[in-house]
């Protein structure tokens, strides 16, 4: 992906900034800041968001942020007085105000790399996980079988994830009597990931801990611990299995995408291209969505039978239609359905494909037909958090506030760090509107609008919810945020995206948006 503005070319693939033919020296953190501001140029980026993305959420001073912004301006020949490219909105954040054009490089089909002796030897191969027997600590008593029962249940649950290869119990449980190191797991089982844990039993207390490791690097990717009473062991087993499966849906793809970034472009296989696309798919802006779509297109060209890559192409087409990227919305709507159908044709059991097919129905206002596919996604994988979120959203459109709250709370419990967190919290706000709790509606709408990835329509929800709750000053703030991200936001656009069926709620939202000054169309 390249961004071109004036004489500058910001090349994300090469990691460089050029002024004409000359490379411009930029300190790494300043370069990352420039990339983030340019790729989100349609909206204001708050200081908190910049700290989360550039400093990984670490505590930094305003002086440190100011130093990096000065470095960006210096590279562009800008300064704090002119603010030709980087504008500071005091107390609120920064925005790139140059006229940048995004250009995604055309996808080039590459032949797959030759097969290796072990699937774990090549970064980018479809991930394989080995679940080992858990170590039992303490006095087991009548619960001696739990150290094998829990990982057995995990193997069964993880097998529902169509994108993940799960090594059978008969192979992994050969390691029950000793603790093999990571290299042994990789070399013996060909696993790229290893899931191991401990079960502690001390009197009436039970604790289950788990750790996910990358066998190729030896690094720990994720860990969690769950505690409770031994009398609640069966309830805890279900809760733990759902927790682990949901975590695998989130953390392994994120980790795979980080690994894929280490590979040269010409060495990318379909799986690596897919995961690089995931890095851009959840940023919810026009440029990143186009970049993600180009990676997913490449993945399906390298492997035409890659069901999840087709589903991801549906996801980016949905985003283009929903957020109106470009002028041909009808084509995006058609593509969202077409790619989802192809995904289901290739793998009808993948919840992600069913999820996307269900959402594709929203674009033509047929949320009822979409519900059946969302419910199927949830049945296929009871830990699929995004399925519960999408069901909650459809419940809201149908005017079923209490059902929406149940589904969105389930989604939040399964995946509290989900890329859709902003949408989950915003949906919870809308659900509270339907149940008549305006204070909670405003609270959750605020929470959603402040999360990374929140787009202009999410900010508009926050504006309307706060207006309805009598918080006019906060509502005005979100109006400013909405129009800063998309100056063309209108009431017609809002209700095209959110076809509420409850006439009372729809009228209340309309009145709030109208009172806040949004144009009809």
N, C-alpha and C positions, 0 to 999 in steps of 0.2 A: 504494500500500500504506500502511495506517495500523496503528499499534500503539497500543492503548488500555490504560492501567493507572492505576487510581485516578482522579484528576481530570485526568490528562495524556493528550494525544493527540500521538503522534509521527507526523507526516505526511511520508513519504519523497517523495511526488510534489511537494508544495509546498516541501519543504525547511524545515520549521518545526516547532517544539515549542510546543504550547499547553497552558496550565493553565486548564481551563474554556474561556471565550471569549477569554482574554487570551493574546497571543503572548509567549513567554519568550525573552529575548535569550540566545543561546548563541554563543560563539566558534566559527568554522567547524571547527577541528580537534576541539574538544570535541563538536560536533554529530555529526561523522563517527564519533567514538569511541562516542557514545551509540547511534547507528544500528547500528553493528557489534555492540556488546554485546547490544542488545535482540534483533536478528535472529538472534543465536546464543545466545539465552538458555538453551537446553537443555544447554549445556556450558560448561566453563571455556575462556577465551581466554587463551593464554599471552602474556607480554610480547613474545616474538619475533614471534608472529603479529600482534599489534596494531601493532608497528613496521612489519611488512611491508605491512599493509593501510592504515594511516593515514599513515605517514611514507614510504611507498614503499621500505622497506628501508634507508633512510639511517641512519647511526649517530646515535643520540640517547642522552641521559643518562637515568638513572632519575629525576632531578629533573624533566626535561622531561615524562616520562610522568606523574609524580605531579602536576604542575601541570595537565595536561589532565584527569586523573581528578578533581581538585578542582573544576575548572570544570564538569564534568558533574554532580557532586554538588551544587554550588552552584545550578545551574539547576533541580535537582529538589528543592531544600530538604533535601538529605541531607547527611551529614558522615561523616568517617572513623570516628567513634565508633559512630554508629547503624547505618551501612551498610544502610539500609532498601532501597535499590535496587541499589547497586553494591557488591559484596562483594570485598574484597581477600584473596586466598589467598597469603600471603607466600612469596616465592620461586617461585611457580607462575604467578600471573596474576590475572585478574579475571573476575567473572561477574555478569551482571544477574540479580537474584533477585526482581524484581517479578513480579506475575501479569499478564503482558501478553497481550492477545488480538490476533491478527493479522487484519486485514480487507482483502482485496484488493478494489479497486474493480471493479464489473462492467464487462465489456468493452463498449465502444460502437462500433458499426460506423461507420466514416467512409468517405465516397466517396474514391476515389483522387484525388490531386492531378492537375490538368491536365498533359498531356505538355509537356515543354520542348523547345527546339530541339536541345539536346545532352544525352545521357544523363549526362554528367559534371556538368551544371549543378545537379543536384538531389541533395542529401545524402539517402541512404536508397534511391536506385535500386540495382538489382542491379549489383554492381561489374563493371567491365570493365577488363581488363589488356592493356597493350601491351608485348611483349617485343622490345627493340631488338637489333640486331646488337651484339656486344661489341667493345670497342676492343682492338686487338692491340698489345701493347708488347713490344719486343725483337726478336730474330731468329727468324722463324717457320720458315724452312727448309722441310722437308717437311710442316710442320703449318700451312700458311697458311690452310687452310679451317676451322680450329678456331673462329675467331671467329664464324662463321656456323653451324657444326655444333652448338655448345653451345646457343645460343638457339633453334635449330630444334628440338632435342630437348626443350627446356623447353616450347615451344609445344605440341608433341604430348602431353607429359606433363600439362601444366596443363589441356589440353582434357578430361581425364578428370574434372575437378572440375565437377560438374553445376551448381553454384551460381555459378560464375564464368564470365563471357563472356571469351573469349580472341580477340583480334584476329588475323586470319590473317597469315601470314608475308608474303604478297604486298603487304600494306599497310604493315606495320611496317618491312620491310626496304628500303623506299624511302628510309629515313633513314640508310642505311649510310655515306654519304659526308660527313655532317656531324653535328654534335651539337646537335640542336634543344633548345630550352629546354622546361621543363615545360608552359608555357602553350601552346606549339605542339602538343605531343602531345595535350593536352586538347582544343584547338579543332579540330585537323585530324582526329584519330582518334576523338574522343569517349570517350577512355579516362579512367577515374577513377584508375587506378594505372599506373605505369610501372616496368618492371623493366629495369635496364641494368647493365652490368658491364665488367670488364677481364679480359683474359687476358695474363699475363706469361710470356714464354719467354726464359729466360737460361741457355744451356748445357743441362745436364741437368735443370734445375728448371722446374716448371710451377706457376703460381699462378692461381687463378680467384677473382675477387671479384665480388660482386653487391650491388645496392642497390635496395630497393623504395621508391618515392616516391608520395605522394598528390598527384595533379596538381591537385586542387581547392584544396589549401592550400600546396603546395610543400614539405611536411614529409617528412623521411625516416622511414619506418615501421620498416624492418628492414634489416640488412645482414649479410653473412657473407663469409668468405674461406677457401678450401681450398687447401692446398699439397701438393705431392708430386713424384714423378719423372716426366719426360716419357715414360719407358718404360711407365708405368702410366696413360697418358692415357685409355684406354677404360674402365678400372675407375673412374677419377676422374670421368669423364663420368656414369657410372651413379650413383655416390655423390652427385655434385653435383645431378643431377636429382631424386633422392629427397629430398635435403636441402631443396631449394627448394620442391618440391610440399608436403612436410610443413609447412614454415614458412608457406606461403600458407594452408593449412588452419587454422593457429593465429592468425597475426598479422592477416590481413585481417578475419576476423570480429570479433576483439577491437577492431580499429581502427574498424570500421563501428559497433560498439555504442557506442564512445565518441562518434562523430559523431552517432549517433541521440539521445544524451542531450541534445544541444544543440537539438533540435527541440521545439517545444511539443507537448503531447499530442494536440491536435486536428489537427496536421499530419502525424501518423505514417501512413506507408503500410505495406503488409504487410511489406516488407523491413525497415523500421526497427523495427516491432513485434517481428519475429523476432529481430533482433539485440539489442534491449533484453532480450528473454527470455533470450538466451544469457548475459547478465551475471549472471543469477540462477541459471541452471540448474546451474552447476558449484559452487555453494556448499554443497550437500548438507545443507540443513536444511529443516524443514517449511515455514517462512514463505517463504523464497526460492523453494522449489519451487512453492508455490502462486502466487507472483507470476509466475514464469516461465510456468507453465501458462496464466495469464490472458493474457499477451502472445501466446503461441503460438495460443491460441484466437482472439484478435483477428486475428492474421495470416491464419489459415485462413478467417475470415469475410470479411476484405477480399479475399482471393484464394483461393478454394476449390481451385484447382489448384496451390497452392504445396506441392510434395512435401516439401521439407525441413521446413516448418513442421508438417506432419502427423507426420513422423518425430520432430520435437522433442516433440510432444505425447505420442508413445509413450515417449520418454525420461523425461519427468516422471511419466507414469503408472507406468513401471517403477520409478522411484525411490520413489514413494509406496507401491508394493507391497513392494519389497525392504526398505525401512527402516520399513515399517508406519506410515505417516502416516495416521491415521484408522482407523476401525473396519471399513470395507467393502473389505477387501483383494481380495475376489473381483472387485469392480467395477474396481479398478485393474489387476488382471491382464488382465481382458477388454479394457480400454481400451488397454493397452500393445500387445496383439496387433492390435486393430482399427485403431489409428492407423498402426501400422507397415505393415499390409496396404494401407491406403489410400495411403501414401507409395509403396510399390512398384508399386501399380496405376498411379499417376500418372507415376512415373519409375523403371522397373525397373533402370536403370543407375546409380542413385545409391548409392554405398557406404554412406552414412549411414543410408539407409532399410533396406538389407539388414542392416547392423549391428544396428539396433534390432529388426528382426524376429527375427534370430538370438537376441538376448538375451531377447526375450519368451518363448522356449521354456524358459529357465532357471526362470521363475517357476512352471512346472508340473513341474519336475524332469526335463525332456526335453532335456538338454544335447547329446545325440547329434544330434537333429534340428536343433538350433540351429547346430551346427558347420558344416553345409553352407552356411548363409546367411552365416556369418562368413567362411568360405573364399571365398565369392563376393564379399564386400565387399573382401577383399584382392586378388582377381584384378582386380576393376574398378579399384582404385587401389592399386598396390603400395606407395605411400607413405602409406597410411591407417593411422597409428600406432594409433588406437583399435581398429581391426580386429585387429591383431596382439595387443594387450593382451587383448581379449575372447577371442581364440582361446587365449591362454595361460591365462586363467582357466578356460575350459572344459576345457583339458588337465589342469589341476590337479584339477578335480572328477572327471575320468575316471581319475585316478591316473597320468597320464603326465608325470612330473616333468621328464625331460630335454627333451621336446618343449616343455613350458611354458617352460623356461629359454630355449630358442632363440627362441621367439616374444616373450617379454617383453623380452629383450635387444634384439631388433629394434625393438620399440616404443619403448624408452628411447633408442635411437640415433637414431630418426627424429624424436622429439619430446621432448627432454630437459626442456622447460618445460611439458609438457602439463597441462591441468586434471586429468587422470586420473593424475598422477604418483604421488599417494599410493597409488592402487589398483595401479598397475604395480609399485611397490616392494613392496607387501604381497603381491601375487601371486608375486613373485620369492621372498619369504620362504616362502610355502606350497610353491612348487616345490622349494625346498631341503629342506623337510621330507620330501617324497616321495623325494628322492635320498639322504636320510640325513645331510645336513650340517646339524646342529642349530645350530652356531655361526653359519653364514651365514643360516640361517632366522631366528634371533633378530635378527641385524644388520639384515636387510632389512625384517623386520616392524617393528622400531623406526623405521627410516627412513621407512617409509610412514605410520606412526601419527603422526609429528611434522609431516607436511606439512599445509598448509592444505587444508581440505575433508575431511580424514579423519573418518569418522563413528564411532559407537560400536562397530560390528562390526569395524572396522579396529583399534581399540584392543584389542578382545577377542582378535584374532589375535595381536597383540604380546604380550598377557598369556600366552596359551597357549604361544607359541613360546619365550618366555623361561623359562617354567616347565619346559618340556621340555629346554631347554639348561642347566638347573641354575642359572639366574640369578633366584632367587626374589625378591630385593629389587626388581629391575626389573619382574618379573612383577606384584608387588603394586602397584607404581606404576601400571601399566596397568590393573589391576583398578579402582583408584580413578578413573582417567580414564574408563573405560568406564561405570561407574555414575554418575559425575557428568554424563555426557552423556545416558545413558538408564538411569534407576534400574531399569527393568523388564527389563533384559537378562537372558536366560536361556539355558540350554544348548539347549533346544528351539528357541528363536528363532535361535540360532547355526547349528544344523544344517539348519533350514528354509532359511536364506539360502545355506548352503554344503553342498549335498548330496554330500559326499565318497563316492566309490564304493570307494576303497581301505579295506578293513575295518581293516587295521592302523593306518593313519594316523588314521582316524576314531576308533578306540578310544583312541589316544594323546592326541588332542586332547580327547576326552571326559574322560579321566582327569585331564588337566592343568586343564581348566576346573572339574571337580568338586573337585580339591584346592585350587583358589583360592577356593572358596566360592560359585561361581555356582549359582543355583537351577536345578532341573530344568526348570520351566516357570512 
